[in-house]
Amino acid sequence: MLTLTAIRTQTQEIIERLAKRGIDRTADIQQILSLDESKRAKQTLLEQNLAKGNVLAKEIGDLFKSGDKAAADEKKAESIELKEAAKVLETELTEIDKQLTQKLYEIPNAPVAKVVYGKTPEENETVYEWGVDPVLPANAKPHWELTSQYDIIDFELGNKITGAGFPVYKGKGARLQRALINFFLDEAIKAGYYEVQPPILVNEASGYGTGQLPDKEGQMYHDKADNLYLIPTAEVPITNIYRDVILKEEELPIRNVGYTPCFRREAGSYGAHVRGLNRLHQFDKVEIVQIAHPSQSYEILESMLEHVKMLMTKLGLKFRILRLCGGDMGFASAMTYDFEAWSGAQQRWLEVSSVSNFETFQANRLKCRYKTKDGKNELVHTLNGSALALPRIVASLLENNQTENGINMPECLHPYLGFTNIN
């Protein structure tokens, strides 16, 4: 969440940056400032009350020692009144603090200067494009027909077992999934990332820590009995490794990579754009996460972009990079780039990765800090990126590499697959 210090000292700038999301948060910011002012005023009164109570306690002790019981009893009555007043102030402070925290949780991150104003995906900026359109046979098919033809992904069987959005991968389809996961993990490890395998269920504190709660509560699968959530991305458990942690400055940046299945309740609309692998409730993803020094985070963001670029070029997929406008960014992001792969058979772009810098927004919730050389504790910056999410990568690979004699696999996957062609 945004820090109170930033809201106090950069009020108008924060309001203007939030406006890039296409929303006016002026009233919310003013309410936060009002609650903060009330909290600080009551905190001052409480501290004065406690200080006066300490003085009275000494005076009462001295009066009892001197034998002036009447005066001591009078002071004692005053002390009781002070203690009752302190209890009232503490109760009021607790309620104000609760309101203030809740209000802060409701405010999204403020986009940085490079992010343009906008409300819809059409207002995103294309900043990079690579590759050429695939040459497809005359009878080219979308991936949902190819998966049925070659019996590698069964959507109906998944529907029978669980429901729509939970496909069953079979034979070479299952091996392709495993190959992509291992390829993405190996490339990240080569780039200096440290592999972790986190839980796929997280507690409420973890959801609040990375900003999924309360913003995306309805989009997460929730086990009410144990109050645990199925993760929407490995970003959540991996980043929460550093919740309530004070790091050494020389430890930064910390680079982690992890593979997990991911789960999202988001209901899909009808039509070709959500058919097959285009939108699923369960899917596999390899995620890269960095905990960074604030002075290095945007340089690191660029390095993460280069890493995803490398994966896309090795896979031979035509792709583009978009810098998202304010209204299309995630709740916690200060700046986000989306990677989109070209789907030859569908003739449309498919989002396959998001790479984001959250600056201190998640770190403030997580209380993740580093100790500077002069002994101060400062908030880190957190970043993450899909490297990569599998469903639409698989869709693009199947569609763009189809031939009259089957589907050719990219050379970089051959050592992982044990085959070069799906036929």
One Martini backbone bead per residue (centre of mass of N, CA, C, O) as a GRO file, in nm:
protein
  423
    1MET     BB    1   0.103   0.032   0.010
    2LEU     BB    2   0.080   0.339   0.064
    3THR     BB    3   0.243   0.577   0.221
    4LEU     BB    4   0.192   0.821   0.449
    5THR     BB    5   0.426   1.000   0.375
    6ALA     BB    6   0.350   1.035   0.075
    7ILE     BB    7   0.064   1.148   0.124
    8ARG     BB    8   0.155   1.395   0.292
    9THR     BB    9   0.403   1.510   0.090
   10GLN     BB   10   0.235   1.407  -0.205
   11THR     BB   11  -0.067   1.458  -0.255
   12GLN     BB   12  -0.108   1.572  -0.546
   13GLU     BB   13   0.066   1.366  -0.694
   14ILE     BB   14  -0.096   1.116  -0.616
   15ILE     BB   15  -0.364   1.203  -0.741
   16GLU     BB   16  -0.250   1.232  -1.034
   17ARG     BB   17  -0.147   0.939  -1.063
   18LEU     BB   18  -0.424   0.799  -1.011
   19ALA     BB   19  -0.568   0.935  -1.262
   20LYS     BB   20  -0.435   0.736  -1.476
   21ARG     BB   21  -0.670   0.515  -1.405
   22GLY     BB   22  -0.952   0.679  -1.422
   23ILE     BB   23  -0.949   0.807  -1.124
   24ASP     BB   24  -1.094   0.965  -0.829
   25ARG     BB   25  -0.906   0.997  -0.505
   26THR     BB   26  -0.942   1.254  -0.333
   27ALA     BB   27  -1.139   1.171  -0.103
   28ASP     BB   28  -0.966   0.937   0.005
   29ILE     BB   29  -0.712   1.099   0.073
   30GLN     BB   30  -0.852   1.299   0.267
   31GLN     BB   31  -0.947   1.080   0.465
   32ILE     BB   32  -0.667   0.979   0.542
   33LEU     BB   33  -0.563   1.250   0.652
   34SER     BB   34  -0.780   1.280   0.869
   35LEU     BB   35  -0.720   1.017   1.022
   36ASP     BB   36  -0.421   1.081   1.075
   37GLU     BB   37  -0.467   1.341   1.239
   38SER     BB   38  -0.642   1.210   1.458
   39LYS     BB   39  -0.437   1.001   1.550
   40ARG     BB   40  -0.208   1.197   1.632
   41ALA     BB   41  -0.372   1.359   1.840
   42LYS     BB   42  -0.445   1.116   2.026
   43GLN     BB   43  -0.154   1.026   2.075
   44THR     BB   44  -0.069   1.283   2.221
   45LEU     BB   45  -0.275   1.267   2.450
   46LEU     BB   46  -0.183   0.992   2.556
   47GLU     BB   47   0.110   1.071   2.621
   48GLN     BB   48   0.031   1.295   2.821
   49ASN     BB   49  -0.129   1.116   3.009
   50LEU     BB   50   0.103   0.917   3.082
   51ALA     BB   51   0.297   1.132   3.190
   52LYS     BB   52   0.108   1.232   3.415
   53GLY     BB   53   0.081   0.957   3.551
   54ASN     BB   54   0.379   0.931   3.634
   55VAL     BB   55   0.387   1.182   3.812
   56LEU     BB   56   0.160   1.096   4.007
   57ALA     BB   57   0.290   0.836   4.111
   58LYS     BB   58   0.522   0.985   4.254
   59GLU     BB   59   0.353   1.173   4.432
   60ILE     BB   60   0.201   0.952   4.585
   61GLY     BB   61   0.446   0.817   4.708
   62ASP     BB   62   0.552   1.069   4.862
   63LEU     BB   63   0.292   1.120   5.035
   64PHE     BB   64   0.293   0.847   5.181
   65LYS     BB   65   0.574   0.883   5.308
   66SER     BB   66   0.482   1.162   5.461
   67GLY     BB   67   0.160   1.099   5.558
   68ASP     BB   68  -0.035   1.229   5.321
   69LYS     BB   69  -0.322   1.072   5.258
   70ALA     BB   70  -0.527   1.278   5.147
   71ALA     BB   71  -0.354   1.377   4.908
   72ALA     BB   72  -0.305   1.096   4.790
   73ASP     BB   73  -0.607   1.031   4.732
   74GLU     BB   74  -0.652   1.264   4.540
   75LYS     BB   75  -0.438   1.175   4.333
   76LYS     BB   76  -0.559   0.894   4.285
   77ALA     BB   77  -0.823   0.988   4.155
   78GLU     BB   78  -0.682   1.131   3.920
   79SER     BB   79  -0.544   0.874   3.812
   80ILE     BB   80  -0.801   0.717   3.744
   81GLU     BB   81  -0.908   0.918   3.535
   82LEU     BB   82  -0.668   0.892   3.344
   83LYS     BB   83  -0.700   0.586   3.287
   84GLU     BB   84  -0.982   0.607   3.163
   85ALA     BB   85  -0.901   0.804   2.937
   86ALA     BB   86  -0.690   0.615   2.812
   87LYS     BB   87  -0.886   0.388   2.731
   88VAL     BB   88  -1.050   0.560   2.536
   89LEU     BB   89  -0.815   0.641   2.351
   90GLU     BB   90  -0.731   0.351   2.272
   91THR     BB   91  -0.999   0.276   2.140
   92GLU     BB   92  -0.999   0.506   1.930
   93LEU     BB   93  -0.728   0.434   1.800
   94THR     BB   94  -0.803   0.151   1.703
   95GLU     BB   95  -1.034   0.244   1.515
   96ILE     BB   96  -0.873   0.440   1.339
   97ASP     BB   97  -0.658   0.240   1.248
   98LYS     BB   98  -0.855   0.051   1.105
   99GLN     BB   99  -0.966   0.258   0.902
  100LEU     BB  100  -0.695   0.339   0.779
  101THR     BB  101  -0.601   0.064   0.677
  102GLN     BB  102  -0.847   0.004   0.498
  103LYS     BB  103  -0.811   0.254   0.316
  104LEU     BB  104  -0.526   0.183   0.216
  105TYR     BB  105  -0.609  -0.094   0.085
  106GLU     BB  106  -0.803   0.056  -0.140
  107ILE     BB  107  -0.547   0.178  -0.262
  108PRO     BB  108  -0.376   0.206  -0.526
  109ASN     BB  109  -0.123   0.238  -0.709
  110ALA     BB  110   0.101   0.477  -0.831
  111PRO     BB  111   0.179   0.579  -1.120
  112VAL     BB  112   0.426   0.653  -1.315
  113ALA     BB  113   0.537   0.876  -1.547
  114LYS     BB  114   0.537   0.671  -1.803
  115VAL     BB  115   0.247   0.644  -1.749
  116VAL     BB  116  -0.049   0.654  -1.907
  117TYR     BB  117  -0.342   0.757  -1.966
  118GLY     BB  118  -0.616   0.520  -1.898
  119LYS     BB  119  -0.891   0.256  -1.939
  120THR     BB  120  -0.789   0.081  -2.185
  121PRO     BB  121  -0.616  -0.142  -2.386
  122GLU     BB  122  -0.611   0.059  -2.637
  123GLU     BB  123  -0.404   0.263  -2.457
  124ASN     BB  124  -0.167   0.113  -2.503
  125GLU     BB  125   0.187   0.076  -2.548
  126THR     BB  126   0.402   0.014  -2.807
  127VAL     BB  127   0.765  -0.078  -2.763
  128TYR     BB  128   0.772  -0.377  -2.905
  129GLU     BB  129   0.882  -0.588  -3.194
  130TRP     BB  130   0.883  -0.944  -3.300
  131GLY     BB  131   0.880  -1.089  -3.598
  132VAL     BB  132   0.681  -1.309  -3.798
  133ASP     BB  133   0.452  -1.435  -3.980
  134PRO     BB  134   0.319  -1.724  -4.014
  135VAL     BB  135   0.325  -2.005  -4.228
  136LEU     BB  136   0.023  -2.141  -4.334
  137PRO     BB  137  -0.197  -2.347  -4.407
  138ALA     BB  138  -0.501  -2.335  -4.558
  139ASN     BB  139  -0.617  -2.538  -4.306
  140ALA     BB  140  -0.595  -2.381  -4.058
  141LYS     BB  141  -0.601  -2.422  -3.700
  142PRO     BB  142  -0.705  -2.403  -3.406
  143HIS     BB  143  -0.606  -2.538  -3.109
  144TRP     BB  144  -0.880  -2.686  -3.031
  145GLU     BB  145  -0.851  -2.869  -3.290
  146LEU     BB  146  -0.563  -2.982  -3.262
  147THR     BB  147  -0.596  -3.125  -2.984
  148SER     BB  148  -0.806  -3.323  -3.096
  149GLN     BB  149  -0.660  -3.446  -3.341
  150TYR     BB  150  -0.393  -3.533  -3.141
  151ASP     BB  151  -0.466  -3.599  -2.847
  152ILE     BB  152  -0.341  -3.369  -2.604
  153ILE     BB  153  -0.617  -3.213  -2.530
  154ASP     BB  154  -0.896  -3.236  -2.285
  155PHE     BB  155  -1.181  -3.054  -2.226
  156GLU     BB  156  -1.415  -3.254  -2.166
  157LEU     BB  157  -1.277  -3.418  -1.945
  158GLY     BB  158  -1.234  -3.179  -1.753
  159ASN     BB  159  -1.535  -3.112  -1.730
  160LYS     BB  160  -1.613  -3.384  -1.598
  161ILE     BB  161  -1.420  -3.371  -1.346
  162THR     BB  162  -1.479  -3.042  -1.293
  163GLY     BB  163  -1.470  -2.819  -1.544
  164ALA     BB  164  -1.443  -2.541  -1.685
  165GLY     BB  165  -1.091  -2.474  -1.718
  166PHE     BB  166  -0.989  -2.807  -1.684
  167PRO     BB  167  -0.766  -2.959  -1.839
  168VAL     BB  168  -0.637  -3.247  -2.015
  169TYR     BB  169  -0.319  -3.378  -2.041
  170LYS     BB  170  -0.177  -3.568  -2.321
  171GLY     BB  171   0.097  -3.705  -2.381
  172LYS     BB  172   0.244  -3.468  -2.569
  173GLY     BB  173   0.102  -3.251  -2.402
  174ALA     BB  174   0.234  -3.320  -2.128
  175ARG     BB  175   0.530  -3.298  -2.230
  176LEU     BB  176   0.514  -3.002  -2.310
  177GLN     BB  177   0.466  -2.889  -2.035
  178ARG     BB  178   0.724  -3.002  -1.901
  179ALA     BB  179   0.925  -2.873  -2.096
  180LEU     BB  180   0.858  -2.576  -2.045
  181ILE     BB  181   0.913  -2.568  -1.745
  182ASN     BB  182   1.214  -2.659  -1.761
  183PHE     BB  183   1.311  -2.442  -1.953
  184PHE     BB  184   1.236  -2.194  -1.781
  185LEU     BB  185   1.397  -2.273  -1.530
  186ASP     BB  186   1.680  -2.306  -1.658
  187GLU     BB  187   1.701  -2.014  -1.766
  188ALA     BB  188   1.679  -1.874  -1.490
  189ILE     BB  189   1.921  -2.008  -1.355
  190LYS     BB  190   2.129  -1.903  -1.562
  191ALA     BB  191   2.039  -1.593  -1.472
  192GLY     BB  192   2.040  -1.623  -1.130
  193TYR     BB  193   1.814  -1.786  -1.022
  194TYR     BB  194   1.633  -1.911  -0.740
  195GLU     BB  195   1.490  -2.204  -0.661
  196VAL     BB  196   1.142  -2.251  -0.576
  197GLN     BB  197   0.883  -2.444  -0.385
  198PRO     BB  198   0.581  -2.346  -0.318
  199PRO     BB  199   0.294  -2.304  -0.204
  200ILE     BB  200  -0.064  -2.310  -0.323
  201LEU     BB  201  -0.132  -2.214  -0.035
  202VAL     BB  202  -0.269  -1.928   0.140
  203ASN     BB  203  -0.294  -1.687   0.354
  204GLU     BB  204  -0.426  -1.385   0.431
  205ALA     BB  205  -0.160  -1.231   0.477
  206SER     BB  206  -0.046  -1.293   0.193
  207GLY     BB  207  -0.272  -1.156   0.029
  208TYR     BB  208  -0.216  -0.872   0.152
  209GLY     BB  209   0.091  -0.844   0.093
  210THR     BB  210   0.044  -0.845  -0.249
  211GLY     BB  211  -0.279  -0.739  -0.314
  212GLN     BB  212  -0.521  -0.946  -0.346
  213LEU     BB  213  -0.597  -0.824  -0.074
  214PRO     BB  214  -0.917  -0.710  -0.131
  215ASP     BB  215  -0.932  -0.686  -0.451
  216LYS     BB  216  -0.938  -1.034  -0.536
  217GLU     BB  217  -1.132  -1.218  -0.372
  218GLY     BB  218  -1.338  -1.325  -0.605
  219GLN     BB  219  -1.082  -1.465  -0.781
  220MET     BB  220  -1.044  -1.666  -0.544
  221TYR     BB  221  -0.987  -1.962  -0.407
  222HIS     BB  222  -1.177  -2.067  -0.108
  223ASP     BB  223  -1.104  -2.204   0.212
  224LYS     BB  224  -1.308  -2.171   0.481
  225ALA     BB  225  -1.217  -2.372   0.700
  226ASP     BB  226  -0.892  -2.250   0.677
  227ASN     BB  227  -0.846  -1.979   0.535
  228LEU     BB  228  -0.758  -2.047   0.226
  229TYR     BB  229  -0.565  -1.983  -0.079
  230LEU     BB  230  -0.547  -2.012  -0.403
  231ILE     BB  231  -0.318  -1.937  -0.626
  232PRO     BB  232  -0.273  -1.703  -0.901
  233THR     BB  233   0.042  -1.689  -0.821
  234ALA     BB  234   0.380  -1.720  -0.729
  235GLU     BB  235   0.418  -1.436  -0.616
  236VAL     BB  236   0.286  -1.472  -0.344
  237PRO     BB  237   0.469  -1.683  -0.191
  238ILE     BB  238   0.750  -1.569  -0.268
  239THR     BB  239   0.723  -1.280  -0.151
  240ASN     BB  240   0.634  -1.389   0.144
  241ILE     BB  241   0.912  -1.480   0.241
  242TYR     BB  242   0.966  -1.147   0.313
  243ARG     BB  243   0.790  -1.125   0.546
  244ASP     BB  244   0.915  -0.967   0.814
  245VAL     BB  245   1.194  -0.870   0.677
  246ILE     BB  246   1.544  -0.796   0.734
  247LEU     BB  247   1.777  -0.689   0.519
  248LYS     BB  248   2.067  -0.672   0.361
  249GLU     BB  249   2.197  -0.464   0.136
  250GLU     BB  250   2.402  -0.683   0.008
  251GLU     BB  251   2.162  -0.889  -0.081
  252LEU     BB  252   2.100  -0.704  -0.306
  253PRO     BB  253   1.948  -0.877  -0.513
  254ILE     BB  254   1.670  -1.096  -0.509
  255ARG     BB  255   1.639  -1.418  -0.690
  256ASN     BB  256   1.342  -1.581  -0.796
  257VAL     BB  257   1.211  -1.911  -0.887
  258GLY     BB  258   0.883  -2.057  -0.990
  259TYR     BB  259   0.673  -2.338  -0.995
  260THR     BB  260   0.311  -2.332  -1.064
  261PRO     BB  261   0.006  -2.365  -1.012
  262CYS     BB  262  -0.292  -2.186  -1.115
  263PHE     BB  263  -0.579  -1.987  -0.978
  264ARG     BB  264  -0.897  -1.877  -1.137
  265ARG     BB  265  -1.234  -1.758  -1.119
  266GLU     BB  266  -1.271  -1.609  -1.356
  267ALA     BB  267  -1.520  -1.529  -1.568
  268GLY     BB  268  -1.601  -1.622  -1.880
  269SER     BB  269  -1.680  -1.545  -2.175
  270TYR     BB  270  -1.802  -1.570  -2.483
  271GLY     BB  271  -1.594  -1.709  -2.729
  272ALA     BB  272  -1.291  -1.730  -2.893
  273HIS     BB  273  -1.118  -1.561  -2.673
  274VAL     BB  274  -1.201  -1.820  -2.451
  275ARG     BB  275  -1.101  -2.058  -2.589
  276GLY     BB  276  -0.958  -2.311  -2.456
  277LEU     BB  277  -0.645  -2.164  -2.362
  278ASN     BB  278  -0.723  -1.856  -2.327
  279ARG     BB  279  -0.906  -1.953  -2.063
  280LEU     BB  280  -0.835  -2.042  -1.724
  281HIS     BB  281  -0.848  -2.183  -1.391
  282GLN     BB  282  -0.604  -2.378  -1.468
  283PHE     BB  283  -0.242  -2.325  -1.455
  284ASP     BB  284   0.087  -2.288  -1.574
  285LYS     BB  285   0.382  -2.132  -1.406
  286VAL     BB  286   0.663  -1.919  -1.441
  287GLU     BB  287   0.829  -1.726  -1.185
  288ILE     BB  288   0.970  -1.402  -1.139
  289VAL     BB  289   1.155  -1.266  -0.850
  290GLN     BB  290   1.229  -0.939  -0.699
  291ILE     BB  291   1.449  -0.797  -0.453
  292ALA     BB  292   1.507  -0.443  -0.429
  293HIS     BB  293   1.673  -0.169  -0.472
  294PRO     BB  294   1.542   0.136  -0.540
  295SER     BB  295   1.790   0.229  -0.734
  296GLN     BB  296   1.749  -0.062  -0.925
  297SER     BB  297   1.455  -0.146  -1.028
  298TYR     BB  298   1.449  -0.039  -1.332
  299GLU     BB  299   1.689  -0.200  -1.429
  300ILE     BB  300   1.565  -0.474  -1.351
  301LEU     BB  301   1.315  -0.457  -1.527
  302GLU     BB  302   1.476  -0.466  -1.794
  303SER     BB  303   1.607  -0.745  -1.742
  304MET     BB  304   1.335  -0.898  -1.738
  305LEU     BB  305   1.256  -0.832  -2.025
  306GLU     BB  306   1.500  -0.970  -2.158
  307HIS     BB  307   1.433  -1.254  -2.060
  308VAL     BB  308   1.159  -1.283  -2.206
  309LYS     BB  309   1.260  -1.226  -2.487
  310MET     BB  310   1.445  -1.473  -2.505
  311LEU     BB  311   1.222  -1.686  -2.485
  312MET     BB  312   1.059  -1.597  -2.735
  313THR     BB  313   1.288  -1.630  -2.947
  314LYS     BB  314   1.348  -1.931  -2.894
  315LEU     BB  315   1.044  -2.007  -2.975
  316GLY     BB  316   0.964  -1.825  -3.237
  317LEU     BB  317   0.774  -1.587  -3.147
  318LYS     BB  318   0.566  -1.358  -3.215
  319PHE     BB  319   0.604  -1.027  -3.059
  320ARG     BB  320   0.493  -0.796  -2.799
  321ILE     BB  321   0.528  -0.480  -2.619
  322LEU     BB  322   0.349  -0.338  -2.343
  323ARG     BB  323   0.260  -0.035  -2.200
  324LEU     BB  324   0.057   0.027  -1.955
  325CYS     BB  325  -0.201   0.181  -1.868
  326GLY     BB  326  -0.349   0.280  -1.585
  327GLY     BB  327  -0.635   0.116  -1.630
  328ASP     BB  328  -0.466  -0.179  -1.697
  329MET     BB  329  -0.351  -0.209  -1.428
  330GLY     BB  330  -0.265  -0.334  -1.154
  331PHE     BB  331  -0.318  -0.254  -0.828
  332ALA     BB  332   0.013  -0.280  -0.737
  333SER     BB  333   0.120  -0.119  -0.975
  334ALA     BB  334   0.353   0.117  -1.126
  335MET     BB  335   0.462  -0.084  -1.365
  336THR     BB  336   0.366  -0.239  -1.688
  337TYR     BB  337   0.444  -0.524  -1.889
  338ASP     BB  338   0.331  -0.675  -2.188
  339PHE     BB  339   0.314  -0.991  -2.341
  340GLU     BB  340   0.252  -1.077  -2.692
  341ALA     BB  341   0.129  -1.331  -2.888
  342TRP     BB  342   0.098  -1.462  -3.203
  343SER     BB  343  -0.201  -1.587  -3.354
  344GLY     BB  344  -0.238  -1.729  -3.654
  345ALA     BB  345  -0.529  -1.867  -3.654
  346GLN     BB  346  -0.674  -1.620  -3.490
  347GLN     BB  347  -0.562  -1.335  -3.546
  348ARG     BB  348  -0.414  -1.271  -3.252
  349TRP     BB  349  -0.343  -1.147  -2.945
  350LEU     BB  350  -0.157  -1.299  -2.664
  351GLU     BB  351  -0.125  -1.309  -2.339
  352VAL     BB  352   0.197  -1.427  -2.158
  353SER     BB  353   0.299  -1.157  -1.997
  354SER     BB  354   0.399  -0.997  -1.684
  355VAL     BB  355   0.591  -0.698  -1.595
  356SER     BB  356   0.666  -0.568  -1.261
  357ASN     BB  357   0.660  -0.268  -1.061
  358PHE     BB  358   0.588  -0.194  -0.704
  359GLU     BB  359   0.788  -0.099  -0.532
  360THR     BB  360   0.659  -0.029  -0.199
  361PHE     BB  361   0.371  -0.151  -0.185
  362GLN     BB  362   0.429  -0.441  -0.083
  363ALA     BB  363   0.646  -0.385   0.135
  364ASN     BB  364   0.455  -0.229   0.327
  365ARG     BB  365   0.274  -0.476   0.383
  366LEU     BB  366   0.519  -0.683   0.450
  367LYS     BB  367   0.763  -0.556   0.596
  368CYS     BB  368   1.002  -0.511   0.378
  369ARG     BB  369   1.347  -0.470   0.458
  370TYR     BB  370   1.645  -0.268   0.477
  371LYS     BB  371   1.974  -0.219   0.593
  372THR     BB  372   2.163   0.030   0.617
  373LYS     BB  373   2.480   0.148   0.676
  374ASP     BB  374   2.338   0.355   0.902
  375GLY     BB  375   2.084   0.162   1.028
  376LYS     BB  376   1.844   0.187   0.847
  377ASN     BB  377   1.502   0.124   0.765
  378GLU     BB  378   1.404   0.017   0.438
  379LEU     BB  379   1.220  -0.013   0.166
  380VAL     BB  380   1.166  -0.217  -0.077
  381HIS     BB  381   1.155  -0.356  -0.398
  382THR     BB  382   0.912  -0.515  -0.611
  383LEU     BB  383   0.923  -0.792  -0.854
  384ASN     BB  384   0.757  -0.934  -1.153
  385GLY     BB  385   0.728  -1.239  -1.376
  386SER     BB  386   0.643  -1.406  -1.654
  387ALA     BB  387   0.858  -1.722  -1.732
  388LEU     BB  388   0.602  -1.865  -1.822
  389ALA     BB  389   0.289  -1.884  -1.941
  390LEU     BB  390   0.144  -2.161  -2.095
  391PRO     BB  391  -0.128  -2.167  -2.260
  392ARG     BB  392  -0.062  -1.942  -2.491
  393ILE     BB  393   0.198  -2.068  -2.578
  394VAL     BB  394   0.079  -2.333  -2.674
  395ALA     BB  395  -0.121  -2.213  -2.873
  396SER     BB  396   0.096  -2.074  -3.054
  397LEU     BB  397   0.270  -2.320  -3.120
  398LEU     BB  398   0.050  -2.489  -3.258
  399GLU     BB  399  -0.046  -2.282  -3.473
  400ASN     BB  400   0.239  -2.170  -3.597
  401ASN     BB  401   0.354  -2.498  -3.644
  402GLN     BB  402   0.169  -2.592  -3.853
  403THR     BB  403   0.115  -2.868  -4.077
  404GLU     BB  404   0.042  -3.125  -4.290
  405ASN     BB  405   0.247  -3.320  -4.082
  406GLY     BB  406   0.205  -3.133  -3.834
  407ILE     BB  407   0.385  -3.026  -3.531
  408ASN     BB  408   0.638  -2.819  -3.478
  409MET     BB  409   0.915  -2.793  -3.270
  410PRO     BB  410   1.122  -2.622  -3.101
  411GLU     BB  411   1.456  -2.663  -3.060
  412CYS     BB  412   1.476  -2.589  -2.747
  413LEU     BB  413   1.276  -2.853  -2.675
  414HIS     BB  414   1.400  -3.125  -2.767
  415PRO     BB  415   1.557  -3.221  -2.504
  416TYR     BB  416   1.275  -3.234  -2.337
  417LEU     BB  417   1.079  -3.416  -2.522
  418GLY     BB  418   1.184  -3.650  -2.747
  419PHE     BB  419   1.063  -3.463  -2.979
  420THR     BB  420   0.972  -3.272  -3.297
  421ASN     BB  421   0.670  -3.393  -3.338
  422ILE     BB  422   0.320  -3.362  -3.391
  423ASN     BB  423   0.117  -3.668  -3.523
   0.00000   0.00000   0.00000
